[in-house]
C-alpha cells in the first residue's frame, strides 16, 4: 500500500517544480523571476498561505498533469497587512487562462471581497488557452465580473510582468492601478502579427504595447518600473496610501515633519509674470511630509499631476495643474486622468487637495473633435460626486470653466484658499480687455498705453482673489509660506465630514 505521506510529498514536489527545469531556466534567463519568486519578494517572509497547489488543468497535454494550472493563488501580508494574491506562472501552459486557473483566481477575488482586503494580480500570461475554447473565455468573463464587483470596495492592483494579450488585458483595465515592467511586459488586444496581417502595419511588441507606450500615450498603465523587484517595491509603497477597503480610513503614519513648519521660499515661487511657468512639484515638495509623494500616471498628460502624499501623517490625494507643461491647460487626457484619480480617492476615503493654476482648456480642432467637452465633463462629474474632504488652493490663474471644474466653491469644495497672486476671472486679463474695450482701443491715439491702463484696472477690480473672498468663494487669502500649517488645520477640521449624497441607484457619468 502506498505511503500517504510519501504520495503527498511527491505531488507537492512536482507542483513546486512548476513547468520543469528547462522552462524555469528560460523564464529566468532574461532577468524575469518565476511566479513563486515574485510572491516571495512581494509578501512578508513566511506569510504566504497557498491555495489550490494541486489543481490541474481540465485537459492535459500528453496525459501529464502540470499542477497549479498556470497560476499561484493564496493570501499573505505586506508590512503586516492582509492581502490576497494571484501570480500567473508562465512556465505552466504559458500562464494561459483556462477553466481551472480562472476558478482559482475567482476564489481569490471572492475571498478578498468577503474579507475586505486588497487583491494583487501578477500578470504573465499568453492569454486564453486555445485548447479549452469557450471554457477559457467563460473563465475570463467570471474574473471580469468579479473585478467590477470589487471596484470601489477593495483596492485592486495589477502588475504586468510579461505578456498580457487579448482578453487578459481587460482585467487589469478594470483594476485601480496598473504597473508595467519596462522591456519585458506588454499589453495589447491584438499582437504585432495580427496587426500586420490585418492592417499591413509593421510594429514591434514594445512599440505596440510596451510600458512606454502605455504610460505616455494610451494612459492604460499608471507606472513603469525597471524590474520585477522594483514592481514589488512599488506595490508596497502604493498600498501604504490605501485603506484595506472602502469602510476604512487610509493608514496614518507617524512623521517627524512638524505640522507648523513654514516654507518661506514659497513667497517667491510664483513668478510675477503671469506668462512665466514654474514647476508645481516644487510647491508639493515644500508642503508634504518630508517632501515625499507617489505620483500616479506621471508620464501621461503631464500638464496635470495626480499624486499621493501625506500631511501630518494623513494620506491624501492631490490634483495639481502643471504650469510648466502647456501652461497648465486642461486637455482631454488631463481631464480623464484627473477624473479617474478623483474617483479613486473618493472611493477609498482619501481627502482631496487641488492646486490650481490654470488658464483654461486647451483650444484647437484636435481637442474639440477629440471630445474635450465630454472629457471635461468627466472631471466636473468626479469633483461634484466626491464626498471626501475637498480643499482647494488657487496659486495664480483660475480662468473660465477650468476654474469651475477644479474644486471650486460652487462645486462643493469644503475650503478654498488663494495666494495673493491668484487671478480668478472669466478669462485672462489680456483677452478680457481686448474684448471689453475693442472699440476704444481701435480709436485711441496710443492703444498700447490705453491697454496697459485697462489691464491694470481689470486686474485690480476683477482678476483678484479679494473679490472672490468678498463674495465667499475663497475662504481665506493666505501667505504662501504658511501653506502647510493652513492645509493641515483645514484637513483636521474636515476629518468628521459626512456627505450621504442623493439616494439613487447610480449616476450616469459621461463616459
PELIN-V115915 format. One record per residue. RES is the residue in one small letter. PHI is phi in whole degrees, 0 to 359 (NA if undefined). D_CENTER is the distance of its C-alpha to the mean C-alpha in Angstrom with 1 decimal. Layout:
# PELIN-V115915
RES_PHI_D_CENTER ; RES_PHI_D_CENTER
This chain:
# PELIN-V115915
x_NA_57.3 ; x_298_54.0 ; x_284_52.5 ; x_302_49.5 ; x_294_47.8 ; x_295_48.4 ; x_296_47.0 ; x_299_43.8 ; x_296_43.5 ; x_296_44.1 ; x_294_41.4 ; x_296_38.9 ; x_297_39.8 ; x_296_39.4 ; x_294_35.9 ; x_289_34.8 ; x_284_36.2 ; x_55_33.5 ; x_276_34.6 ; x_103_37.3 ; x_303_37.8 ; x_294_37.8 ; x_289_34.4 ; x_295_32.9 ; x_296_34.4 ; x_295_33.0 ; x_297_29.5 ; x_270_29.7 ; x_297_31.7 ; x_267_28.7 ; x_92_27.0 ; x_279_25.0 ; x_259_25.5 ; x_284_26.8 ; x_301_24.8 ; x_290_26.8 ; x_296_26.4 ; x_297_22.6 ; x_294_22.8 ; x_299_25.4 ; x_282_23.1 ; x_282_20.1 ; x_264_22.2 ; x_302_24.7 ; x_305_28.1 ; x_75_30.1 ; x_266_27.7 ; x_283_27.0 ; x_252_29.0 ; x_275_29.1 ; x_246_29.8 ; x_55_31.7 ; x_300_32.8 ; x_261_35.9 ; x_294_34.4 ; x_237_35.7 ; x_295_35.1 ; x_294_37.0 ; x_235_38.7 ; x_252_39.8 ; x_276_40.4 ; x_68_44.0 ; x_76_44.3 ; x_258_42.6 ; x_286_39.8 ; x_247_36.7 ; x_290_35.2 ; x_93_31.6 ; x_52_31.2 ; x_83_28.5 ; x_205_26.0 ; x_260_26.0 ; x_224_24.9 ; x_158_25.3 ; x_219_24.1 ; x_194_24.0 ; x_229_22.6 ; x_233_20.2 ; x_52_21.6 ; x_83_23.7 ; x_261_21.1 ; x_293_21.7 ; x_222_19.3 ; x_244_20.1 ; x_221_19.8 ; x_218_20.9 ; x_226_21.5 ; x_289_23.0 ; x_252_26.2 ; x_291_27.0 ; x_281_30.6 ; x_244_31.4 ; x_55_31.7 ; x_63_28.9 ; x_67_26.4 ; x_293_27.0 ; x_268_26.2 ; x_224_29.4 ; x_302_30.7 ; x_293_31.1 ; x_298_27.8 ; x_297_26.0 ; x_296_28.0 ; x_297_26.9 ; x_294_23.2 ; x_297_23.8 ; x_298_25.8 ; x_295_22.9 ; x_296_20.5 ; x_298_23.5 ; x_293_24.1 ; x_298_20.6 ; x_293_20.7 ; x_295_24.2 ; x_271_23.7 ; x_67_20.5 ; x_224_18.6 ; x_299_15.4 ; x_235_15.8 ; x_235_14.9 ; x_249_16.0 ; x_260_17.4 ; x_261_18.1 ; x_202_21.2 ; x_216_23.1 ; x_277_25.4 ; x_103_24.5 ; x_288_27.0 ; x_282_30.3 ; x_299_32.8 ; x_298_35.8 ; x_260_34.5 ; x_51_33.9 ; x_294_32.9 ; x_297_32.4 ; x_293_29.5 ; x_294_28.0 ; x_296_28.6 ; x_298_26.8 ; x_300_23.6 ; x_299_24.0 ; x_297_24.5 ; x_294_21.2 ; x_301_19.3 ; x_302_21.1 ; x_289_20.1 ; x_304_16.3 ; x_291_16.8 ; x_298_19.0 ; x_281_16.6 ; x_300_13.7 ; x_79_13.3 ; x_255_16.0 ; x_230_14.7 ; x_296_11.5 ; x_239_11.3 ; x_238_10.2 ; x_243_11.6 ; x_239_13.1 ; x_268_15.1 ; x_245_18.2 ; x_193_20.6 ; x_290_21.4 ; x_211_19.4 ; x_231_21.5 ; x_60_22.6 ; x_298_21.7 ; x_296_19.8 ; x_281_16.7 ; x_285_16.3 ; x_297_15.5 ; x_302_12.3 ; x_294_11.4 ; x_271_12.0 ; x_272_9.9 ; x_283_6.7 ; x_219_5.5 ; x_231_7.9 ; x_242_9.8 ; x_239_13.0 ; x_263_16.3 ; x_297_17.8 ; x_89_21.2 ; x_239_21.4 ; x_248_18.7 ; x_217_18.7 ; x_226_17.3 ; x_196_19.5 ; x_288_21.3 ; x_232_24.6 ; x_284_25.5 ; x_304_27.5 ; x_295_30.8 ; x_292_30.2 ; x_302_28.9 ; x_293_32.0 ; x_293_34.3 ; x_270_33.0 ; x_250_32.2 ; x_63_34.3 ; x_262_31.3 ; x_268_31.1 ; x_210_27.7 ; x_278_26.6 ; x_300_24.0 ; x_294_22.1 ; x_292_22.3 ; x_284_21.5 ; x_213_18.6 ; x_280_18.0 ; x_298_15.0 ; x_295_15.9 ; x_299_16.3 ; x_275_12.9 ; x_264_10.9 ; x_247_13.3 ; x_250_14.8 ; x_275_13.4 ; x_77_9.6 ; x_294_9.8 ; x_254_8.4 ; x_263_5.6 ; x_222_8.5 ; x_233_12.2 ; x_232_14.8 ; x_276_18.6 ; x_204_19.7 ; x_301_19.5 ; x_296_20.2 ; x_296_17.5 ; x_295_15.0 ; x_296_16.6 ; x_295_16.5 ; x_297_12.7 ; x_302_12.4 ; x_299_15.0 ; x_296_13.4 ; x_297_10.0 ; x_298_12.3 ; x_295_14.2 ; x_261_12.0 ; x_248_11.8 ; x_282_15.0 ; x_293_16.9 ; x_200_16.6 ; x_288_16.5 ; x_267_20.0 ; x_250_19.4 ; x_273_18.2 ; x_300_15.8 ; x_296_18.0 ; x_256_20.0 ; x_242_21.3 ; x_292_24.5 ; x_219_24.5 ; x_266_27.5 ; x_282_26.1 ; x_298_28.4 ; x_293_27.1 ; x_267_29.9 ; x_300_29.1 ; x_258_29.5 ; x_224_28.4 ; x_304_31.4 ; x_297_29.9 ; x_291_27.6 ; x_295_30.9 ; x_240_31.2 ; x_289_27.6 ; x_283_27.7 ; x_297_30.1 ; x_295_33.1 ; x_278_32.8 ; x_296_30.2 ; x_272_29.8 ; x_271_28.8 ; x_273_25.2 ; x_203_23.7 ; x_269_20.6 ; x_294_18.6 ; x_297_17.3 ; x_298_20.9 ; x_295_20.7 ; x_299_17.7 ; x_298_19.5 ; x_284_22.5 ; x_270_21.0 ; x_281_18.8 ; x_306_20.5 ; x_57_21.9 ; x_67_19.8 ; x_260_16.9 ; x_205_13.2 ; x_232_10.1 ; x_279_8.3 ; x_254_4.8 ; x_54_6.0 ; x_297_9.2 ; x_271_11.6 ; x_258_10.6 ; x_47_12.2 ; x_291_13.2 ; x_286_15.2 ; x_223_12.5 ; x_251_10.5 ; x_238_7.4 ; x_208_8.1 ; x_263_9.4 ; x_201_13.2 ; x_224_16.4 ; x_233_19.5 ; x_54_22.6 ; x_86_20.7 ; x_273_18.5 ; x_287_14.7 ; x_223_13.2 ; x_254_10.2 ; x_234_11.2 ; x_245_11.2 ; x_222_13.8 ; x_291_15.7 ; x_249_16.9 ; x_298_20.7 ; x_269_21.4 ; x_230_19.5 ; x_55_21.1 ; x_59_22.4 ; x_82_19.2 ; x_298_19.9 ; x_272_17.5 ; x_240_17.5 ; x_301_16.3 ; x_295_13.1 ; x_297_12.3 ; x_295_13.0 ; x_294_10.9 ; x_300_7.7 ; x_291_8.6 ; x_298_9.9 ; x_298_7.1 ; x_293_5.5 ; x_300_9.2 ; x_293_9.9 ; x_295_7.6 ; x_298_9.3 ; x_295_12.5 ; x_297_12.5 ; x_247_12.5 ; x_65_14.7 ; x_266_13.0 ; x_303_15.1 ; x_250_13.8 ; x_247_15.3 ; x_243_15.5 ; x_254_17.4 ; x_244_19.3 ; x_211_21.3 ; x_225_21.3 ; x_278_24.4 ; x_140_23.2 ; x_271_21.9 ; x_291_22.4 ; x_278_25.8 ; x_130_27.2 ; x_295_28.1 ; x_300_25.1 ; x_289_22.7 ; x_297_25.1 ; x_288_25.8 ; x_279_22.1 ; x_89_21.6 ; x_298_20.3 ; x_298_22.0 ; x_294_20.1 ; x_292_16.7 ; x_297_17.7 ; x_294_18.8 ; x_300_15.4 ; x_290_14.3 ; x_304_17.7 ; x_298_17.4 ; x_298_14.1 ; x_293_15.8 ; x_294_19.1 ; x_282_17.9 ; x_297_16.0 ; x_250_18.6 ; x_287_17.2 ; x_304_18.9 ; x_234_18.1 ; x_239_19.5 ; x_236_19.8 ; x_235_21.5 ; x_263_23.1 ; x_270_24.1 ; x_210_25.9 ; x_284_25.7 ; x_214_24.5 ; x_248_26.3 ; x_57_26.7 ; x_298_24.2 ; x_295_21.3 ; x_298_22.8 ; x_299_22.8 ; x_288_19.2 ; x_272_17.6 ; x_65_18.6 ; x_283_22.3 ; x_299_24.9 ; x_296_26.0 ; x_272_22.5 ; x_74_23.1 ; x_296_21.5 ; x_287_23.4 ; x_220_24.3 ; x_236_24.3 ; x_242_25.6 ; x_216_26.7 ; x_279_28.2 ; x_300_31.8 ; x_277_30.5 ; x_294_28.5 ; x_236_29.7 ; x_246_28.9 ; x_198_30.6 ; x_297_30.7 ; x_208_30.6 ; x_297_31.3 ; x_305_34.8 ; x_298_36.0 ; x_294_35.2 ; x_295_36.5 ; x_294_39.7 ; x_298_40.3 ; x_277_40.2 ; x_293_42.0 ; x_239_44.8 ; x_302_45.1 ; x_291_48.8 ; x_297_49.7 ; x_293_48.0 ; x_293_49.8 ; x_265_53.2 ; x_287_52.8 ; x_293_55.0 ; x_229_52.2 ; x_302_48.8 ; x_296_46.8 ; x_294_48.4 ; x_296_48.0 ; x_296_44.3 ; x_299_43.7 ; x_293_45.5 ; x_291_43.6 ; x_298_40.2 ; x_297_41.2 ; x_294_42.4 ; x_296_39.2 ; x_296_37.0 ; x_285_39.3 ; x_254_39.6 ; x_239_36.3 ; x_274_33.5 ; x_218_33.6 ; x_290_31.7 ; x_286_35.0 ; x_293_35.6 ; x_296_32.2 ; x_294_33.1 ; x_295_36.5 ; x_269_35.1 ; x_88_32.7 ; x_278_29.5 ; x_238_28.8 ; x_283_29.6 ; x_197_30.5 ; x_265_30.9 ; x_239_30.2 ; x_286_31.1 ; x_308_28.2 ; x_300_29.4 ; x_267_29.1 ; x_300_25.4 ; x_302_24.2 ; x_298_26.9 ; x_295_26.7 ; x_294_23.0 ; x_296_23.7 ; x_296_26.6 ; x_298_24.7 ; x_294_22.1 ; x_297_25.0 ; x_288_26.8 ; x_256_24.0 ; x_299_23.5 ; x_259_25.6 ; x_300_24.1 ; x_224_24.6 ; x_227_23.9 ; x_290_24.8 ; x_75_24.4 ; x_269_26.6 ; x_298_27.7 ; x_193_26.7 ; x_293_25.5 ; x_190_22.3 ; x_280_21.6 ; x_236_21.4 ; x_300_18.3 ; x_286_19.2 ; x_284_17.3
